[in-house]
Amino acid sequence: MQLVSHHTKLVLAFFVVYVVWGTTFFGVHLSLKSFPPFLLSALRLLIAGGALTIFCFILKKPFPSRDEIAKHAICGLFLFIGGIVAVVWAQQFISSSLASIIITTPFWFVVLDRRQWKFYFSSKWIPAGLLTGLSGVILLMAFKTGRSGAGSEMMQIAAIMVMVIGSLMWAATSLYLKYKTSAISMYVSTSIQLLSAGVATLLISYLAGELETFSFAQVQLDSALALLYLSLVSSLLAFLCFMWLITVQPPAIVSTYSYVNPLVATVLGWTLANEHISSLQLLALGLILAGVFFVNVPKYLSR
């Protein structure tokens, strides 16, 4: 007898990627106070990958072949350097709320996922929802008060471009993993992806000279706690939920998390950083939620 229904699993998984990944940008903001960007990314990935590897050993998951290890190691580089390292590096120069808005995965999923084009464009609700959510995100950013980051104008433009390219890498690799199914457990494949990206990013950190100036003795408590949250909750739990979701749902629907994440980031700024929310920003948040609802209307109608 199934203890948890498929619908309940969907709701819980969407809740995790919507809310947890929305808080990630604030967590990165806290962690960057004590950790340089590449080292922060490396530690985040290695802690998550190490914890999942231990879990796989406890469950006695079969050891993968060399080909599978190589495949998922390469996928891990594209996934996490595009999806995590790019975001962390960019947040040196732009604010966490702006970073949350630049995630362009819904666009890339629609463009790249040709197998789902018939579904995406078979109903007016899905494109309408994507456009409505995007308009809310643009409105949210247009009327956001305060600084958009600490970097110069040129570095902010560079940061935005890096994040757009990172979103493309994330979407393309996610689609590859969705359609090129693997015989090994998702837990095993994910641990390989996390560890390979972590090792590569640690090497980048070393070559960038970060290890020469960094000292664990200077790490603040809130930064350390944020690192653990980013590792175990954001990089591990939320990523596993995401990978499961794209196997059972159209990827563009799953990618609506990137519309809800700015909403969560804005609410965090309002509650934790005393940022003001205007009536126009409330309208923007309403548009985002309406967009998420619209893309799910065909599923509701089919029931």
N, C-alpha and C positions, 0 to 999 in steps of 0.2 A: 504494500500500500504506500502511495506517494505521500510523504508528510507535508510537503510544500507544493502547491500547485504551480504550473508553468506561469500563469498570470501573476502570481505573487512574486515569483522569482524575477519576472520582468520589471515589476514595479520597484522592487528593492534594488536591482541592478541599475536601473535608470536613476533612482534616487542617489545612489553612490556617485555615479559619474557626473550627475548634475550638481550635487552639493559639494562633494569632496574636492572635485577638480576646480570648483569655484573658489574654495578656500586655499587652494594651492598657491595662488599668486601672492596672497598675504603671507603664507608660510615662507615663500622664497624671499619676500621682502625682509622678514625677520632674520632669516638665515644669512643673508648677504651682509648683515652687520658684523658678522664674525668670520665668515668663510669666503675666500675668493671663489669666483663663479665656477671654474672648471673643477676645482677640488670639491666644492659643494655638490656638484652633479655626480662626480665620481663616487663620493661617499654615499650619496643617496641611492645610487644604482647598486653599489656593491653590498650595502646593508640589506636592501630588498632582495637581491639575488642570492645572497648568502642565507638569509632566513628561509627563502623558498627552497633552496637546495637541501637544507637540513630537513625541511618538511617532506621533501621527496624521498630522502633516505629513510625517514621514519615510516613512510608508507610503502617502502621497498619498491619504488617505481623502477621498471627496467632501464638499464643504462642504454642510451641511444647509440646508433652507429656513427662512424666518423662523418659520413655524408650528412646525416641529420644535424650533427653538432656544427659542421661548417655552414650549413644552410641557415640555421637559426642564429648563429653568431653574426653572420653578415646582416640578416634581417634586424637583429638587435641594434647594430650600428646605425642603420637608416632610421629605425623607429625612434630610438631614444636620443640620438644626437639631434634629430629633427624635432622631436616632441618634447624633450626635456632640456638638453644642453642649450639649444637655441633660445629657449624661453628664459633660462637663468642668465645667460650672457646678455640678452637684450635688456633685462630688468636692471642692469647697471645704469642704463641711459634713459629708460622710460618708466613710468609709474606702473604699479601692479594692475591698476584698473585699465589703463590703456593696453597693457600686454594681454589682458584677458579678452579684450575686444578684437584684437588683431588676428586671433585664431581663425583661419579661413577654411577649416576642414569641410564644412557643408558644401561649399563651392567646389572644392577639389573632388569630393566624393561623387557629386552629381556629374561632373565633367569626366572623371576617369572610369566610373563604374558603368560601362556600356551595357552590361548584362541586365542592369536594373532600369535602363532608360525607358523601356516600355511601361514599367510600373510607375516611375517618377512622373512621367508626362501623360499617363492615362487618366489622371484626375486633376482637375483645376485646383484642388485643395492643397496638394503638396507644393507645387511651385509658388502658390499664393502664400502658403505658410512660411516658406523659406525667405521670400521677399519681405513679408511682414516682419519676421524676426530680424532680418538684416536692417530694415528701416528703424526698428527700435534700438538696435545696437548703435547705429550711426547717430540717432538722436540723443542717446545716452551719452555718447562721447562729445557731441557738439556742444552740449550745455553743461559739461562737467566743469566745476570750478576748481581752481588751484593749479599747481604746476603739473605738467605731464611727465616730468622726469628730471634727472640731474645732468643729463648729457647735453652736448652742444646740438645745434640743429642738424648738422651733418651726421653726427653719431646717432641721433634719434631716427633719422631716415634710414641709416644703415641697419639699426636694430629692427625697424619695421620690416625691411626687406629680408633680413635673416629669418624673422619669424614667419613670413609668408612662405619662403622656401622650405622652412622646417615643417610647416603645415602640409605642404605638397609631399615631402618625404614621408611624413606620418601616414597620410591618406593612401599613398601609393603602396607602401609596405603593408599596411593593414589589409588592403584589398588583395594583395598577393597571398598573404597568409590565410585569408578567407577562402580563396578559390583553389589554392595549392595545399590541400589538406595534408596533414602529417599523421603518421601512424603512432607517433609517440604522444604521451600525455601532455595536455596543455600546461600543466604545472612544470614539467621537465623542460619543454620548449621555452617557456617564459623565463625560467631560471637561467638558461643558456643565453637568452637575449639580454637579460639584465646584466649578467656577469661580463659578457663580451663588451657591451657598451661601457660598463664601469671601468674595465681595464683600459680600454682605449681612451676614455676621458681622463683617467689618472695619468696616462702617458702624456696627454696634451697638457695637463696641469703641470707636470714636471718640466716639459719643454718650454712652457710659458714662464717658468721661474717662480710659480706660486709657492712651491714647497720650501723655497729658501727663506721666504719672509713670513710664512704662516707659523703660528704657535698655538697648540691646543690650550695652553694656559690662559690665553687671552679670549677664549670662547665664552660668550655670555650664555647664561642659563636658558633664556628664551630662544636663542639661536640653536642651542643644542636640542631642546625639546621640539623646535620646529623641524630640525633635520630628521629626528626620529619619526615625526608625523609624516613628513614628505616621503620617507623611505617605506614605512610599513603600511600606511593608510593610502597615500596618494599613488606612489609608484607600484605598490604590490596589490593591495585589495582592489583599488579602483581600476587598475589596468586589467586585472583578471576579469572583472565585471565587464569592462569594455570589450575584451576579446571574445567573451561569451556572447555578448549582445550582437556583435556583428556577424556571428554565425547563425543567429536565429531571427535577425531583423535586417531590413535594408540599411546599408551603412549610412546613407544620407539622413535617415530618420534618427539613427543613433547619434549622429554628429550634431544634432540639435543641442547637445550639451554645451557646445561653444556659444550658443545664444543665452543659455541660462547662467553660465559661469560669470559673465559680467554683472548679471543681476545679483548673484551671491556676493561678488567682490564689492559691489556698491553698497549692499546692505552691511557688509562687514566694516566698510569704511565709515558708514553712518553710525554704527553701534560701538565700534572700537576706537575709531580715530576722530569721532565727533564731526564728520563731514556732513555738510548740509545737503539735503535732497529737495530739489525744487519740484513744482507741479509738473514742469515739462519732463523732468526725469522720471516722475511717477507715470506719466503717460508713456514714456519709452519702455519702462518695465512692463506696463500693460501690453504694449505691442509685442514684446518678446514672448510673454506668456501666451498671447493670442496666436503667435506664429507657431509655437510648439503645439498648441491645440489643433491648429489647422492641418499640420502635416500628419496628424493622427486621426483626422476625421474619416478617411477611407477605411481605416481599421475599425473604427467605431461603427460605421455603416454596415460593414461586412458581418458584424455580429447581430 
